[in-house]
Amino acid sequence: MFDIGFWELVLLFGLGLMVLGPERMPKVASQLGRWAGQARNMARHLTSQIQDEIDPIKSSVNSIHSSVNESVKEMDDTLKTDFSARRPEPGQPATDSSESEVKVTPDNSTDAEPDKDS
């Protein structure tokens, strides 16, 4: 975590021994160990609380994700079915669905073209 090597620890131990003396050094080391244990315990507790808050949200997101995936798959299957039904058989001419089958005859030619006189 702190990336402290062996020689750094030896140097810190030597400085602590010189500053604190041999009588107080074991007590201070013990107290530092307790504080480190308490800090780890608090971090573990905080992590579990955050995880407890995140789990319901995570499950909701996963259920929404799966329902969206199912809907997209159904739409994809429907579109594939529709397009394969509209695909012309081999040997048949392709028809354009946008072409209308309305034919202009002399009876309704006035409806198709506006009068040029008016």
C-alpha positions as CSV (number, residue, x, y, z in Angstrom):
1,M,0.0,0.0,0.0
2,F,2.7,2.5,1.0
3,D,5.4,0.7,-1.0
4,I,7.8,0.7,2.0
5,G,10.8,-1.7,1.6
6,F,12.9,-3.5,4.1
7,W,15.5,-0.8,4.5
8,E,12.9,2.0,4.9
9,L,11.4,-0.1,7.8
10,V,14.8,-0.5,9.4
11,L,15.4,3.2,9.2
12,L,12.0,4.1,10.7
13,F,12.5,1.5,13.5
14,G,16.0,3.0,14.2
15,L,14.6,6.6,14.3
16,G,11.7,5.5,16.5
17,L,14.1,3.8,18.9
18,M,16.3,6.8,19.1
19,V,13.4,9.3,19.6
20,L,11.3,7.2,22.0
21,G,13.8,5.0,23.7
22,P,13.8,1.3,24.4
23,E,11.2,1.6,27.3
24,R,8.4,3.4,25.3
25,M,9.0,1.8,21.9
26,P,7.0,-1.4,22.6
27,K,4.0,0.6,24.0
28,V,4.0,2.9,21.0
29,A,4.2,0.0,18.5
30,S,1.4,-1.8,20.3
31,Q,-0.8,1.4,20.2
32,L,0.0,1.9,16.5
33,G,-1.0,-1.7,15.9
34,R,-4.3,-1.2,17.6
35,W,-5.0,1.9,15.6
36,A,-4.2,0.2,12.4
37,G,-6.6,-2.7,13.3
38,Q,-9.3,-0.2,14.2
39,A,-8.8,1.6,10.9
40,R,-9.0,-1.7,9.0
41,N,-12.2,-2.6,10.9
42,M,-13.8,0.7,10.1
43,A,-12.8,0.4,6.4
44,R,-14.3,-3.1,6.2
45,H,-17.5,-1.9,7.9
46,L,-17.8,1.1,5.5
47,T,-17.2,-1.2,2.5
48,S,-19.9,-3.6,3.6
49,Q,-22.4,-0.7,4.2
50,I,-21.7,0.7,0.7
51,Q,-22.0,-2.8,-0.8
52,D,-25.4,-3.2,1.0
53,E,-26.6,0.1,-0.5
54,I,-25.3,-0.8,-4.0
55,D,-26.7,-4.4,-4.3
56,P,-30.4,-3.4,-4.7
57,I,-29.5,-0.8,-7.3
58,K,-27.3,-3.3,-9.1
59,S,-30.0,-5.9,-9.2
60,S,-32.5,-3.4,-10.5
61,V,-30.1,-2.3,-13.3
62,N,-29.5,-6.0,-14.2
63,S,-33.2,-6.7,-14.4
64,I,-33.8,-3.7,-16.6
65,H,-30.9,-4.6,-18.7
66,S,-32.2,-8.2,-19.2
67,S,-35.7,-7.0,-20.0
68,V,-34.4,-4.5,-22.6
69,N,-32.2,-7.2,-24.1
70,E,-35.3,-9.5,-24.3
71,S,-37.4,-6.8,-26.0
72,V,-34.6,-6.0,-28.5
73,K,-34.3,-9.7,-29.3
74,E,-38.1,-10.0,-29.8
75,M,-38.1,-6.9,-32.1
76,D,-35.1,-8.3,-34.0
77,D,-36.9,-11.7,-34.5
78,T,-40.1,-9.9,-35.6
79,L,-38.2,-7.7,-38.1
80,K,-36.3,-10.7,-39.5
81,T,-39.6,-12.6,-39.9
82,D,-41.2,-9.6,-41.6
83,F,-38.3,-9.0,-44.0
84,S,-38.0,-12.7,-44.9
85,A,-41.7,-12.8,-45.7
86,R,-41.4,-9.8,-48.0
87,R,-38.3,-11.2,-49.8
88,P,-39.2,-12.4,-53.3
89,E,-38.9,-16.0,-54.2
90,P,-36.0,-16.9,-56.4
91,G,-37.0,-16.5,-60.0
92,Q,-39.8,-14.0,-59.3
93,P,-39.4,-10.3,-60.1
94,A,-38.9,-8.0,-57.2
95,T,-41.7,-5.6,-56.5
96,D,-41.3,-2.3,-54.8
97,S,-43.8,-1.9,-52.0
98,S,-43.8,1.9,-52.6
99,E,-45.3,1.5,-56.1
100,S,-49.1,1.8,-56.0
101,E,-51.3,-0.3,-58.2
102,V,-53.5,2.6,-59.2
103,K,-53.6,3.0,-62.9
104,V,-54.6,6.3,-64.6
105,T,-57.4,5.9,-67.0
106,P,-59.1,8.6,-69.1
107,D,-62.0,8.7,-66.6
108,N,-59.9,9.8,-63.7
109,S,-57.2,11.7,-65.6
110,T,-58.6,15.0,-64.4
111,D,-57.9,13.9,-60.8
112,A,-54.3,13.0,-61.5
113,E,-53.4,16.2,-63.4
114,P,-54.6,19.7,-62.5
115,D,-56.3,21.8,-65.1
116,K,-53.9,24.1,-67.0
117,D,-56.7,26.6,-67.8
118,S,-57.6,27.6,-64.3
